[in-house]
Amino acid sequence: MGVRAKAFMDSGALVPDEVVVGIVCERLQQADCVLGFILDGFPRTVAQADDLHKTLVQMSYPLQAVVSLEVGEEVLVERLTGRRTCRNCGAGYHLRFSPSRQPDRCDGCGGELFQRDDDREETIRHRLSVYRQQTAPLIGYYGEQGLLFTVDGMEDIALVQEKIVAILSALR
């Protein structure tokens, strides 16, 4: 299922619900999820949210919160298009925020840095369009249930982390 999912992601398309829901449900059944879990980037559609709800009810895992990081689209494009990855060791860099010391080379192993297909501007803009159509409705979906917490993702990363931790800590 993971290979099927990667092909869709590389093209900028959303992974079909049956693949994503299958992957998530398998994972949630593992022992380390009994005490809790955090899902990142799932669900992406209202249909997936409905399937997730049904699964969580069956497993007696109540959904406690949904955190939405709010970031402007142009900032997202800049953040994602600037990412680079080492072909050898997989280390991550960013052209603006954490560049390598030597252009196009990994500081750790000297390997070539490259831009992943899903970090290309045209792919990102397509993903944002799909987000607006298919994922943005989840804001209202979870807001109506009283589960939505919004965090300004434009703030300093340490402050964003602090706010998310505070939200989750308050749920204990």
mmCIF file of the C-alpha atoms, coordinates in Angstrom:
data_MODEL
# 
_entry.id   MODEL 
# 
loop_
_atom_site.group_PDB 
_atom_site.id 
_atom_site.type_symbol 
_atom_site.label_atom_id 
_atom_site.label_alt_id 
_atom_site.label_comp_id 
_atom_site.label_asym_id 
_atom_site.label_entity_id 
_atom_site.label_seq_id 
_atom_site.pdbx_PDB_ins_code 
_atom_site.Cartn_x 
_atom_site.Cartn_y 
_atom_site.Cartn_z 
_atom_site.occupancy 
_atom_site.B_iso_or_equiv 
_atom_site.pdbx_formal_charge 
_atom_site.auth_seq_id 
_atom_site.auth_comp_id 
_atom_site.auth_asym_id 
_atom_site.auth_atom_id 
_atom_site.pdbx_PDB_model_num 
ATOM 1   C CA . MET A 1 1   ? 0.000   0.000  0.000  1.00 0.00 ? 1   MET A CA 1 
ATOM 2   C CA . GLY A 1 2   ? 2.875   2.359  0.744  1.00 0.00 ? 2   GLY A CA 1 
ATOM 3   C CA . VAL A 1 3   ? 4.240   2.055  -2.803 1.00 0.00 ? 3   VAL A CA 1 
ATOM 4   C CA . ARG A 1 4   ? 0.804   2.827  -4.242 1.00 0.00 ? 4   ARG A CA 1 
ATOM 5   C CA . ALA A 1 5   ? 0.509   5.830  -1.930 1.00 0.00 ? 5   ALA A CA 1 
ATOM 6   C CA . LYS A 1 6   ? 3.933   7.208  -2.961 1.00 0.00 ? 6   LYS A CA 1 
ATOM 7   C CA . ALA A 1 7   ? 3.027   7.206  -6.670 1.00 0.00 ? 7   ALA A CA 1 
ATOM 8   C CA . PHE A 1 8   ? 0.012   9.397  -5.981 1.00 0.00 ? 8   PHE A CA 1 
ATOM 9   C CA . MET A 1 9   ? 1.936   11.753 -3.671 1.00 0.00 ? 9   MET A CA 1 
ATOM 10  C CA . ASP A 1 10  ? 4.794   12.190 -6.155 1.00 0.00 ? 10  ASP A CA 1 
ATOM 11  C CA . SER A 1 11  ? 2.317   13.360 -8.775 1.00 0.00 ? 11  SER A CA 1 
ATOM 12  C CA . GLY A 1 12  ? 0.740   15.834 -6.347 1.00 0.00 ? 12  GLY A CA 1 
ATOM 13  C CA . ALA A 1 13  ? -2.543  13.910 -6.157 1.00 0.00 ? 13  ALA A CA 1 
ATOM 14  C CA . LEU A 1 14  ? -4.282  12.810 -3.005 1.00 0.00 ? 14  LEU A CA 1 
ATOM 15  C CA . VAL A 1 15  ? -3.910  9.143  -2.190 1.00 0.00 ? 15  VAL A CA 1 
ATOM 16  C CA . PRO A 1 16  ? -7.264  7.313  -2.662 1.00 0.00 ? 16  PRO A CA 1 
ATOM 17  C CA . ASP A 1 17  ? -9.264  6.879  0.521  1.00 0.00 ? 17  ASP A CA 1 
ATOM 18  C CA . GLU A 1 18  ? -9.148  3.077  0.556  1.00 0.00 ? 18  GLU A CA 1 
ATOM 19  C CA . VAL A 1 19  ? -5.328  3.116  0.502  1.00 0.00 ? 19  VAL A CA 1 
ATOM 20  C CA . VAL A 1 20  ? -4.918  5.811  3.154  1.00 0.00 ? 20  VAL A CA 1 
ATOM 21  C CA . VAL A 1 21  ? -7.624  4.523  5.472  1.00 0.00 ? 21  VAL A CA 1 
ATOM 22  C CA . GLY A 1 22  ? -6.191  1.002  5.189  1.00 0.00 ? 22  GLY A CA 1 
ATOM 23  C CA . ILE A 1 23  ? -2.705  2.180  6.113  1.00 0.00 ? 23  ILE A CA 1 
ATOM 24  C CA . VAL A 1 24  ? -3.941  4.237  9.071  1.00 0.00 ? 24  VAL A CA 1 
ATOM 25  C CA . CYS A 1 25  ? -6.261  1.530  10.414 1.00 0.00 ? 25  CYS A CA 1 
ATOM 26  C CA . GLU A 1 26  ? -3.485  -1.061 10.303 1.00 0.00 ? 26  GLU A CA 1 
ATOM 27  C CA . ARG A 1 27  ? -1.190  1.280  12.172 1.00 0.00 ? 27  ARG A CA 1 
ATOM 28  C CA . LEU A 1 28  ? -3.725  2.228  14.859 1.00 0.00 ? 28  LEU A CA 1 
ATOM 29  C CA . GLN A 1 29  ? -4.169  -1.443 15.752 1.00 0.00 ? 29  GLN A CA 1 
ATOM 30  C CA . GLN A 1 30  ? -0.551  -1.735 16.896 1.00 0.00 ? 30  GLN A CA 1 
ATOM 31  C CA . ALA A 1 31  ? 0.176   -1.915 20.610 1.00 0.00 ? 31  ALA A CA 1 
ATOM 32  C CA . ASP A 1 32  ? 2.000   1.422  20.850 1.00 0.00 ? 32  ASP A CA 1 
ATOM 33  C CA . CYS A 1 33  ? -1.188  3.295  19.897 1.00 0.00 ? 33  CYS A CA 1 
ATOM 34  C CA . VAL A 1 34  ? -3.170  2.049  22.893 1.00 0.00 ? 34  VAL A CA 1 
ATOM 35  C CA . LEU A 1 35  ? -2.152  5.010  25.072 1.00 0.00 ? 35  LEU A CA 1 
ATOM 36  C CA . GLY A 1 36  ? -2.701  7.565  22.317 1.00 0.00 ? 36  GLY A CA 1 
ATOM 37  C CA . PHE A 1 37  ? -1.495  8.730  18.943 1.00 0.00 ? 37  PHE A CA 1 
ATOM 38  C CA . ILE A 1 38  ? -1.113  11.786 16.745 1.00 0.00 ? 38  ILE A CA 1 
ATOM 39  C CA . LEU A 1 39  ? -2.131  11.716 13.087 1.00 0.00 ? 39  LEU A CA 1 
ATOM 40  C CA . ASP A 1 40  ? -0.314  14.159 10.806 1.00 0.00 ? 40  ASP A CA 1 
ATOM 41  C CA . GLY A 1 41  ? -1.905  14.945 7.450  1.00 0.00 ? 41  GLY A CA 1 
ATOM 42  C CA . PHE A 1 42  ? -4.835  12.586 7.946  1.00 0.00 ? 42  PHE A CA 1 
ATOM 43  C CA . PRO A 1 43  ? -7.699  12.706 7.345  1.00 0.00 ? 43  PRO A CA 1 
ATOM 44  C CA . ARG A 1 44  ? -7.615  14.806 4.183  1.00 0.00 ? 44  ARG A CA 1 
ATOM 45  C CA . THR A 1 45  ? -11.259 14.559 3.153  1.00 0.00 ? 45  THR A CA 1 
ATOM 46  C CA . VAL A 1 46  ? -14.604 14.504 4.927  1.00 0.00 ? 46  VAL A CA 1 
ATOM 47  C CA . ALA A 1 47  ? -15.089 10.908 3.689  1.00 0.00 ? 47  ALA A CA 1 
ATOM 48  C CA . GLN A 1 48  ? -11.788 9.917  5.327  1.00 0.00 ? 48  GLN A CA 1 
ATOM 49  C CA . ALA A 1 49  ? -12.842 11.732 8.509  1.00 0.00 ? 49  ALA A CA 1 
ATOM 50  C CA . ASP A 1 50  ? -16.080 9.742  8.554  1.00 0.00 ? 50  ASP A CA 1 
ATOM 51  C CA . ASP A 1 51  ? -14.164 6.469  8.044  1.00 0.00 ? 51  ASP A CA 1 
ATOM 52  C CA . LEU A 1 52  ? -11.702 7.452  10.764 1.00 0.00 ? 52  LEU A CA 1 
ATOM 53  C CA . HIS A 1 53  ? -14.562 8.222  13.152 1.00 0.00 ? 53  HIS A CA 1 
ATOM 54  C CA . LYS A 1 54  ? -16.123 4.799  12.524 1.00 0.00 ? 54  LYS A CA 1 
ATOM 55  C CA . THR A 1 55  ? -12.780 3.071  13.089 1.00 0.00 ? 55  THR A CA 1 
ATOM 56  C CA . LEU A 1 56  ? -12.077 4.990  16.282 1.00 0.00 ? 56  LEU A CA 1 
ATOM 57  C CA . VAL A 1 57  ? -15.545 4.195  17.658 1.00 0.00 ? 57  VAL A CA 1 
ATOM 58  C CA . GLN A 1 58  ? -14.959 0.479  16.958 1.00 0.00 ? 58  GLN A CA 1 
ATOM 59  C CA . MET A 1 59  ? -11.583 0.662  18.702 1.00 0.00 ? 59  MET A CA 1 
ATOM 60  C CA . SER A 1 60  ? -12.891 2.768  21.631 1.00 0.00 ? 60  SER A CA 1 
ATOM 61  C CA . TYR A 1 61  ? -10.364 5.527  20.848 1.00 0.00 ? 61  TYR A CA 1 
ATOM 62  C CA . PRO A 1 62  ? -12.124 8.889  21.171 1.00 0.00 ? 62  PRO A CA 1 
ATOM 63  C CA . LEU A 1 63  ? -10.804 11.675 18.948 1.00 0.00 ? 63  LEU A CA 1 
ATOM 64  C CA . GLN A 1 64  ? -9.852  14.472 21.338 1.00 0.00 ? 64  GLN A CA 1 
ATOM 65  C CA . ALA A 1 65  ? -8.508  17.291 19.187 1.00 0.00 ? 65  ALA A CA 1 
ATOM 66  C CA . VAL A 1 66  ? -7.698  18.436 15.696 1.00 0.00 ? 66  VAL A CA 1 
ATOM 67  C CA . VAL A 1 67  ? -4.923  21.032 15.380 1.00 0.00 ? 67  VAL A CA 1 
ATOM 68  C CA . SER A 1 68  ? -4.892  23.174 12.253 1.00 0.00 ? 68  SER A CA 1 
ATOM 69  C CA . LEU A 1 69  ? -1.654  24.997 11.480 1.00 0.00 ? 69  LEU A CA 1 
ATOM 70  C CA . GLU A 1 70  ? -2.551  28.130 9.545  1.00 0.00 ? 70  GLU A CA 1 
ATOM 71  C CA . VAL A 1 71  ? 0.072   29.272 7.020  1.00 0.00 ? 71  VAL A CA 1 
ATOM 72  C CA . GLY A 1 72  ? -0.326  31.461 3.928  1.00 0.00 ? 72  GLY A CA 1 
ATOM 73  C CA . GLU A 1 73  ? -0.077  29.712 0.578  1.00 0.00 ? 73  GLU A CA 1 
ATOM 74  C CA . GLU A 1 74  ? 2.883   31.712 -0.721 1.00 0.00 ? 74  GLU A CA 1 
ATOM 75  C CA . VAL A 1 75  ? 4.806   30.949 2.469  1.00 0.00 ? 75  VAL A CA 1 
ATOM 76  C CA . LEU A 1 76  ? 4.014   27.245 2.021  1.00 0.00 ? 76  LEU A CA 1 
ATOM 77  C CA . VAL A 1 77  ? 5.299   27.379 -1.549 1.00 0.00 ? 77  VAL A CA 1 
ATOM 78  C CA . GLU A 1 78  ? 8.535   29.038 -0.382 1.00 0.00 ? 78  GLU A CA 1 
ATOM 79  C CA . ARG A 1 79  ? 9.006   26.568 2.463  1.00 0.00 ? 79  ARG A CA 1 
ATOM 80  C CA . LEU A 1 80  ? 8.395   23.477 0.348  1.00 0.00 ? 80  LEU A CA 1 
ATOM 81  C CA . THR A 1 81  ? 10.249  24.493 -2.829 1.00 0.00 ? 81  THR A CA 1 
ATOM 82  C CA . GLY A 1 82  ? 13.337  25.303 -0.767 1.00 0.00 ? 82  GLY A CA 1 
ATOM 83  C CA . ARG A 1 83  ? 13.685  21.807 0.685  1.00 0.00 ? 83  ARG A CA 1 
ATOM 84  C CA . ARG A 1 84  ? 16.624  19.661 -0.421 1.00 0.00 ? 84  ARG A CA 1 
ATOM 85  C CA . THR A 1 85  ? 17.521  16.074 0.471  1.00 0.00 ? 85  THR A CA 1 
ATOM 86  C CA . CYS A 1 86  ? 20.832  14.220 0.326  1.00 0.00 ? 86  CYS A CA 1 
ATOM 87  C CA . ARG A 1 87  ? 20.777  11.322 -2.140 1.00 0.00 ? 87  ARG A CA 1 
ATOM 88  C CA . ASN A 1 88  ? 23.202  9.314  0.016  1.00 0.00 ? 88  ASN A CA 1 
ATOM 89  C CA . CYS A 1 89  ? 22.164  9.696  3.638  1.00 0.00 ? 89  CYS A CA 1 
ATOM 90  C CA . GLY A 1 90  ? 18.730  11.360 3.374  1.00 0.00 ? 90  GLY A CA 1 
ATOM 91  C CA . ALA A 1 91  ? 19.697  14.433 5.435  1.00 0.00 ? 91  ALA A CA 1 
ATOM 92  C CA . GLY A 1 92  ? 17.371  17.384 4.972  1.00 0.00 ? 92  GLY A CA 1 
ATOM 93  C CA . TYR A 1 93  ? 18.254  20.999 4.192  1.00 0.00 ? 93  TYR A CA 1 
ATOM 94  C CA . HIS A 1 94  ? 16.472  24.179 3.165  1.00 0.00 ? 94  HIS A CA 1 
ATOM 95  C CA . LEU A 1 95  ? 17.902  26.748 0.782  1.00 0.00 ? 95  LEU A CA 1 
ATOM 96  C CA . ARG A 1 96  ? 16.881  29.642 3.062  1.00 0.00 ? 96  ARG A CA 1 
ATOM 97  C CA . PHE A 1 97  ? 16.311  28.296 6.562  1.00 0.00 ? 97  PHE A CA 1 
ATOM 98  C CA . SER A 1 98  ? 19.009  25.631 6.932  1.00 0.00 ? 98  SER A CA 1 
ATOM 99  C CA . PRO A 1 99  ? 21.314  25.618 3.904  1.00 0.00 ? 99  PRO A CA 1 
ATOM 100 C CA . SER A 1 100 ? 24.266  23.315 3.514  1.00 0.00 ? 100 SER A CA 1 
ATOM 101 C CA . ARG A 1 101 ? 27.691  24.924 3.857  1.00 0.00 ? 101 ARG A CA 1 
ATOM 102 C CA . GLN A 1 102 ? 28.626  23.911 0.305  1.00 0.00 ? 102 GLN A CA 1 
ATOM 103 C CA . PRO A 1 103 ? 25.949  24.481 -2.362 1.00 0.00 ? 103 PRO A CA 1 
ATOM 104 C CA . ASP A 1 104 ? 24.270  21.275 -3.547 1.00 0.00 ? 104 ASP A CA 1 
ATOM 105 C CA . ARG A 1 105 ? 26.360  19.084 -1.188 1.00 0.00 ? 105 ARG A CA 1 
ATOM 106 C CA . CYS A 1 106 ? 25.492  17.401 2.101  1.00 0.00 ? 106 CYS A CA 1 
ATOM 107 C CA . ASP A 1 107 ? 27.459  18.650 5.103  1.00 0.00 ? 107 ASP A CA 1 
ATOM 108 C CA . GLY A 1 108 ? 27.490  15.159 6.601  1.00 0.00 ? 108 GLY A CA 1 
ATOM 109 C CA . CYS A 1 109 ? 28.523  12.856 3.786  1.00 0.00 ? 109 CYS A CA 1 
ATOM 110 C CA . GLY A 1 110 ? 29.236  15.132 0.814  1.00 0.00 ? 110 GLY A CA 1 
ATOM 111 C CA . GLY A 1 111 ? 26.410  13.568 -1.186 1.00 0.00 ? 111 GLY A CA 1 
ATOM 112 C CA . GLU A 1 112 ? 24.438  15.405 -3.839 1.00 0.00 ? 112 GLU A CA 1 
ATOM 113 C CA . LEU A 1 113 ? 21.420  17.403 -2.653 1.00 0.00 ? 113 LEU A CA 1 
ATOM 114 C CA . PHE A 1 114 ? 18.284  17.198 -4.759 1.00 0.00 ? 114 PHE A CA 1 
ATOM 115 C CA . GLN A 1 115 ? 14.736  18.534 -4.815 1.00 0.00 ? 115 GLN A CA 1 
ATOM 116 C CA . ARG A 1 116 ? 12.071  15.853 -4.463 1.00 0.00 ? 116 ARG A CA 1 
ATOM 117 C CA . ASP A 1 117 ? 9.395   15.740 -7.152 1.00 0.00 ? 117 ASP A CA 1 
ATOM 118 C CA . ASP A 1 118 ? 6.685   16.609 -4.620 1.00 0.00 ? 118 ASP A CA 1 
ATOM 119 C CA . ASP A 1 119 ? 8.639   19.765 -3.631 1.00 0.00 ? 119 ASP A CA 1 
ATOM 120 C CA . ARG A 1 120 ? 8.504   21.290 -7.118 1.00 0.00 ? 120 ARG A CA 1 
ATOM 121 C CA . GLU A 1 121 ? 6.416   24.450 -7.405 1.00 0.00 ? 121 GLU A CA 1 
ATOM 122 C CA . GLU A 1 122 ? 3.935   23.113 -9.966 1.00 0.00 ? 122 GLU A CA 1 
ATOM 123 C CA . THR A 1 123 ? 3.278   20.036 -7.817 1.00 0.00 ? 123 THR A CA 1 
ATOM 124 C CA . ILE A 1 124 ? 2.854   22.135 -4.687 1.00 0.00 ? 124 ILE A CA 1 
ATOM 125 C CA . ARG A 1 125 ? 0.426   24.534 -6.372 1.00 0.00 ? 125 ARG A CA 1 
ATOM 126 C CA . HIS A 1 126 ? -1.601  21.557 -7.586 1.00 0.00 ? 126 HIS A CA 1 
ATOM 127 C CA . ARG A 1 127 ? -1.624  20.104 -4.052 1.00 0.00 ? 127 ARG A CA 1 
ATOM 128 C CA . LEU A 1 128 ? -2.817  23.459 -2.680 1.00 0.00 ? 128 LEU A CA 1 
ATOM 129 C CA . SER A 1 129 ? -5.650  23.518 -5.204 1.00 0.00 ? 129 SER A CA 1 
ATOM 130 C CA . VAL A 1 130 ? -6.651  19.993 -4.181 1.00 0.00 ? 130 VAL A CA 1 
ATOM 131 C CA . TYR A 1 131 ? -6.397  21.067 -0.525 1.00 0.00 ? 131 TYR A CA 1 
ATOM 132 C CA . ARG A 1 132 ? -8.807  23.959 -1.067 1.00 0.00 ? 132 ARG A CA 1 
ATOM 133 C CA . GLN A 1 133 ? -11.319 21.659 -2.759 1.00 0.00 ? 133 GLN A CA 1 
ATOM 134 C CA . GLN A 1 134 ? -11.068 18.508 -0.651 1.00 0.00 ? 134 GLN A CA 1 
ATOM 135 C CA . THR A 1 135 ? -9.342  19.176 2.669  1.00 0.00 ? 135 THR A CA 1 
ATOM 136 C CA . ALA A 1 136 ? -10.365 22.702 3.695  1.00 0.00 ? 136 ALA A CA 1 
ATOM 137 C CA . PRO A 1 137 ? -13.955 21.522 4.428  1.00 0.00 ? 137 PRO A CA 1 
ATOM 138 C CA . LEU A 1 138 ? -12.521 19.606 7.402  1.00 0.00 ? 138 LEU A CA 1 
ATOM 139 C CA . ILE A 1 139 ? -12.080 22.938 9.219  1.00 0.00 ? 139 ILE A CA 1 
ATOM 140 C CA . GLY A 1 140 ? -15.863 23.302 9.423  1.00 0.00 ? 140 GLY A CA 1 
ATOM 141 C CA . TYR A 1 141 ? -16.399 19.565 9.967  1.00 0.00 ? 141 TYR A CA 1 
ATOM 142 C CA . TYR A 1 142 ? -14.214 19.451 13.078 1.00 0.00 ? 142 TYR A CA 1 
ATOM 143 C CA . GLY A 1 143 ? -15.118 22.979 14.165 1.00 0.00 ? 143 GLY A CA 1 
ATOM 144 C CA . GLU A 1 144 ? -18.790 21.975 14.411 1.00 0.00 ? 144 GLU A CA 1 
ATOM 145 C CA . GLN A 1 145 ? -17.764 19.063 16.645 1.00 0.00 ? 145 GLN A CA 1 
ATOM 146 C CA . GLY A 1 146 ? -15.800 21.349 18.967 1.00 0.00 ? 146 GLY A CA 1 
ATOM 147 C CA . LEU A 1 147 ? -12.565 19.482 18.240 1.00 0.00 ? 147 LEU A CA 1 
ATOM 148 C CA . LEU A 1 148 ? -10.730 22.155 16.203 1.00 0.00 ? 148 LEU A CA 1 
ATOM 149 C CA . PHE A 1 149 ? -7.808  24.147 17.613 1.00 0.00 ? 149 PHE A CA 1 
ATOM 150 C CA . THR A 1 150 ? -6.091  26.650 15.330 1.00 0.00 ? 150 THR A CA 1 
ATOM 151 C CA . VAL A 1 151 ? -2.409  27.567 15.640 1.00 0.00 ? 151 VAL A CA 1 
ATOM 152 C CA . ASP A 1 152 ? -0.672  30.322 13.678 1.00 0.00 ? 152 ASP A CA 1 
ATOM 153 C CA . GLY A 1 153 ? 2.019   28.442 11.740 1.00 0.00 ? 153 GLY A CA 1 
ATOM 154 C CA . MET A 1 154 ? 3.653   31.744 10.753 1.00 0.00 ? 154 MET A CA 1 
ATOM 155 C CA . GLU A 1 155 ? 5.047   32.242 14.253 1.00 0.00 ? 155 GLU A CA 1 
ATOM 156 C CA . ASP A 1 156 ? 8.446   31.069 15.428 1.00 0.00 ? 156 ASP A CA 1 
ATOM 157 C CA . ILE A 1 157 ? 8.718   27.270 15.327 1.00 0.00 ? 157 ILE A CA 1 
ATOM 158 C CA . ALA A 1 158 ? 9.396   27.049 19.075 1.00 0.00 ? 158 ALA A CA 1 
ATOM 159 C CA . LEU A 1 159 ? 6.240   29.056 19.828 1.00 0.00 ? 159 LEU A CA 1 
ATOM 160 C CA . VAL A 1 160 ? 4.178   26.913 17.445 1.00 0.00 ? 160 VAL A CA 1 
ATOM 161 C CA . GLN A 1 161 ? 5.461   23.794 19.203 1.00 0.00 ? 161 GLN A CA 1 
ATOM 162 C CA . GLU A 1 162 ? 4.711   25.306 22.615 1.00 0.00 ? 162 GLU A CA 1 
ATOM 163 C CA . LYS A 1 163 ? 1.129   26.087 21.594 1.00 0.00 ? 163 LYS A CA 1 
ATOM 164 C CA . ILE A 1 164 ? 0.535   22.586 20.217 1.00 0.00 ? 164 ILE A CA 1 
ATOM 165 C CA . VAL A 1 165 ? 1.972   20.984 23.351 1.00 0.00 ? 165 VAL A CA 1 
ATOM 166 C CA . ALA A 1 166 ? -0.261  23.221 25.504 1.00 0.00 ? 166 ALA A CA 1 
ATOM 167 C CA . ILE A 1 167 ? -3.359  22.156 23.533 1.00 0.00 ? 167 ILE A CA 1 
ATOM 168 C CA . LEU A 1 168 ? -2.520  18.475 23.835 1.00 0.00 ? 168 LEU A CA 1 
ATOM 169 C CA . SER A 1 169 ? -1.479  18.716 27.491 1.00 0.00 ? 169 SER A CA 1 
ATOM 170 C CA . ALA A 1 170 ? -4.813  20.318 28.388 1.00 0.00 ? 170 ALA A CA 1 
ATOM 171 C CA . LEU A 1 171 ? -6.596  17.212 27.081 1.00 0.00 ? 171 LEU A CA 1 
ATOM 172 C CA . ARG A 1 172 ? -5.064  14.832 29.636 1.00 0.00 ? 172 ARG A CA 1 
# 
